[in-house]
């Protein structure tokens, strides 16, 4: 099979890492099986997109593909008969927040190398299982977006550490959370045999791109030595909040009368709504500062940011005849 991986992702051959990642995210979302239940064509495209990104996002594998084409990975050509040639072997990993798992199965002579370089993120929440056939294509992706980016080991000789990524919600990143994952022994058989459950604690206030280290959960080396698993955190945007350092920005609507006359209004925070005084004559777009209602961090030097609430004026769509009359009287007075 001669797959054009660049065409699968819809990018040209000069595409950089940023363009590859952007294309992968867009297509993975489009063809994700949870968004296309029962659509076998979409499921296959989802797998193809994941495979294309896994190869092209790795410099060494991309170089092999550019030189030998897909034959370097399907066992029909390339150096030493292709990366997928040879005997069996594999590793399965199951992950998710208790809602399901993903299966990553690598077959072929270089199965161990493939696992080292492409240890997929195991923290997606998909309840489906996608496992592949033989060769390089014999793995499946569950979850979506950064939840299933292949982790990389920069150098097999230099480090036993492994990297992967985990996408969390904005509020979990701000407030902290605990995610559960499940590991399976590479030598185990059966879909869920010999599973080990781990808890990943997301510290409150963690920032985009920061890494969490799970000691002793990387690759096994000589003499029983084990590396660490480094989990890079990605944060989904929130529809109501944005963040700048430790400060949060949001908005709230207040009644027109409150804006004119002043009064009190309930303003939202991540820690629950708070009652706040509204000064008379406040204008749309003005901000009210809520001290220490931003991001809270723990540790040796705990810090608390502030929240800034942009005021918006709520305009009623329908009013009673009496209210309309009063507004008309008011309008006549201020003209």
SVG drawing of the C-alpha trace seen along z (x, -y; Angstrom):
<svg xmlns="http://www.w3.org/2000/svg" viewBox="-49 -67 72 81">
<polyline fill="none" stroke="black" stroke-width="0.4" points="0.0,0.0 1.4,-3.4 -0.1,-6.0 0.5,-9.7 0.7,-10.8 1.0,-14.5 -2.2,-14.2 -4.0,-12.4 -3.2,-15.4 -3.8,-17.9 -0.4,-19.6 2.4,-20.1 5.8,-18.3 7.4,-21.4 4.9,-21.7 6.5,-22.4 5.6,-20.8 3.0,-23.6 1.1,-23.0 1.2,-19.2 -0.2,-19.5 -2.9,-21.9 -3.9,-19.7 -4.0,-16.6 -6.2,-18.2 -8.7,-19.4 -9.0,-16.1 -8.9,-14.0 -11.9,-16.0 -13.7,-15.7 -13.3,-11.9 -13.3,-10.9 -15.5,-7.8 -17.4,-9.4 -18.6,-12.1 -19.3,-9.5 -20.9,-6.5 -21.0,-3.5 -19.2,-5.1 -16.5,-2.7 -15.2,-5.1 -14.7,-7.8 -13.1,-5.3 -10.5,-4.3 -9.8,-7.9 -9.3,-8.6 -6.7,-5.8 -5.0,-7.0 -4.8,-10.6 -3.3,-9.3 -0.8,-7.2 0.2,-10.0 0.8,-12.4 2.7,-9.8 5.2,-9.3 5.5,-12.9 5.8,-14.5 8.9,-12.3 12.0,-13.7 13.6,-10.3 10.5,-8.6 9.7,-11.5 13.1,-11.3 12.6,-7.6 9.2,-8.2 10.5,-11.0 13.3,-8.7 11.5,-5.4 7.8,-6.3 5.3,-4.3 7.1,-1.1 9.5,-1.9 6.7,-1.2 4.4,1.5 7.1,4.2 7.3,4.1 10.4,2.0 12.8,-0.5 15.8,0.2 16.1,3.8 12.8,4.7 10.9,1.9 10.1,1.1 7.2,3.4 9.0,6.5 9.9,9.5 8.4,11.3 5.7,10.5 5.7,8.6 3.7,5.8 2.7,3.7 -0.8,2.7 -1.7,-0.4 -5.1,-1.1 -5.9,-4.6 -8.8,-6.9 -10.7,-8.4 -12.4,-5.1 -14.6,-5.5 -12.7,-3.3 -9.3,-2.6 -7.1,-2.8 -5.1,0.1 -1.7,-0.6 -0.4,2.6 3.0,2.5 4.0,5.6 7.1,6.4 10.8,6.7 11.2,3.2 8.1,3.3 10.2,2.2 11.7,-0.7 8.2,-1.8 6.9,-1.6 9.7,-3.7 9.3,-6.4 5.5,-6.4 4.2,-5.6 0.8,-7.1 -1.0,-9.3 -3.2,-7.0 -5.4,-9.5 -8.2,-10.1 -11.8,-9.5 -13.0,-7.4 -15.1,-4.4 -14.1,-2.7 -11.2,-0.4 -9.3,-0.7 -6.6,1.8 -4.9,2.4 -3.5,5.2 0.1,5.9 3.2,3.7 3.5,0.1 -0.2,-0.5 -1.1,2.0 -2.1,-0.4 -5.2,-2.3 -6.1,-5.7 -8.7,-6.5 -9.7,-9.9 -9.1,-13.1 -6.8,-16.0 -3.6,-16.1 -5.0,-13.2 -3.5,-10.9 -0.2,-12.3 2.6,-9.8 5.1,-10.4 8.8,-10.4 12.0,-9.2 14.7,-11.5 17.5,-8.9 17.3,-5.3 20.8,-5.3 20.6,-8.7 17.5,-8.3 14.9,-5.9 12.4,-8.7 9.3,-8.9 7.0,-11.7 3.3,-11.9 0.6,-14.5 -2.7,-15.0 -5.4,-17.5 -7.4,-18.8 -10.2,-21.3 -9.5,-24.9 -11.2,-24.5 -9.3,-21.3 -6.1,-23.1 -7.1,-26.1 -8.6,-24.3 -6.6,-21.0 -7.9,-17.5 -7.0,-13.8 -7.0,-11.7 -6.9,-7.9 -5.1,-5.9 -4.5,-2.1 -1.3,-0.4 -1.0,3.1 2.1,5.4 3.6,5.7 3.8,9.4 0.2,9.8 -2.5,11.4 -6.1,10.5 -7.8,7.2 -7.5,6.1 -5.1,8.5 -2.6,7.4 -3.8,3.8 -2.2,1.3 -4.2,-1.8 -2.3,-5.1 -3.5,-8.5 -2.1,-11.6 -2.6,-14.6 -3.0,-17.9 -1.8,-20.7 -4.0,-23.8 -2.8,-26.6 -0.7,-24.4 0.1,-26.3 -0.1,-25.2 2.9,-23.1 4.1,-22.3 5.1,-18.7 4.1,-16.3 6.7,-13.6 5.7,-10.1 8.9,-8.6 9.7,-5.0 7.0,-4.8 9.3,-5.1 11.2,-2.5 13.0,0.3 16.7,0.5 19.6,2.7 19.7,3.8 16.1,3.0 16.6,-0.7 13.5,-2.6 13.0,-6.0 10.2,-8.4 7.1,-9.3 6.8,-13.0 3.3,-14.1 3.0,-17.5 -0.2,-19.3 -2.4,-20.9 -5.4,-23.0 -8.7,-23.3 -10.1,-26.9 -13.0,-27.9 -16.1,-29.6 -16.3,-32.0 -12.8,-32.5 -9.4,-33.5 -6.1,-33.6 -3.1,-35.9 -0.6,-34.6 -2.5,-34.2 -5.2,-36.6 -8.6,-35.6 -10.8,-37.5 -14.6,-37.0 -17.8,-38.9 -21.2,-39.4 -24.4,-41.0 -26.3,-43.3 -29.7,-44.9 -29.9,-48.3 -31.4,-49.9 -28.5,-48.5 -26.0,-50.1 -27.7,-53.4 -28.7,-53.6 -26.0,-51.3 -26.7,-48.4 -25.6,-44.9 -25.1,-42.0 -23.9,-38.4 -20.7,-38.0 -19.2,-34.7 -15.9,-33.2 -14.4,-29.8 -15.0,-29.3 -18.7,-30.3 -20.7,-33.5 -20.0,-36.5 -22.2,-39.5 -20.5,-42.7 -21.4,-46.4 -22.0,-48.0 -21.3,-51.8 -24.0,-54.0 -23.4,-54.9 -21.1,-52.0 -20.5,-51.7 -20.5,-48.6 -16.9,-47.4 -15.9,-48.7 -14.2,-46.0 -14.6,-45.2 -11.7,-43.7 -12.3,-40.8 -9.2,-40.4 -7.7,-36.9 -10.5,-35.3 -8.0,-34.4 -5.6,-31.4 -4.5,-29.9 -1.2,-28.1 0.1,-25.9 3.7,-25.0 6.3,-26.8 5.2,-30.2 1.4,-30.1 0.1,-32.8 -3.4,-34.1 -4.3,-36.1 -7.2,-38.4 -10.3,-38.2 -11.5,-41.0 -15.2,-41.0 -16.2,-42.9 -19.6,-44.5 -22.2,-44.0 -25.7,-45.5 -28.6,-43.1 -31.2,-44.5 -34.7,-42.9 -36.2,-41.6 -39.8,-42.1 -41.2,-44.6 -44.6,-45.3 -46.7,-48.3 -46.1,-50.0 -42.4,-49.5 -42.3,-50.8 -44.2,-53.9 -41.7,-54.6 -38.8,-54.2 -40.4,-56.6 -40.8,-59.1 -37.2,-58.6 -36.0,-59.1 -38.0,-62.4 -36.3,-63.6 -32.7,-62.9 -33.1,-64.2"/>
</svg>
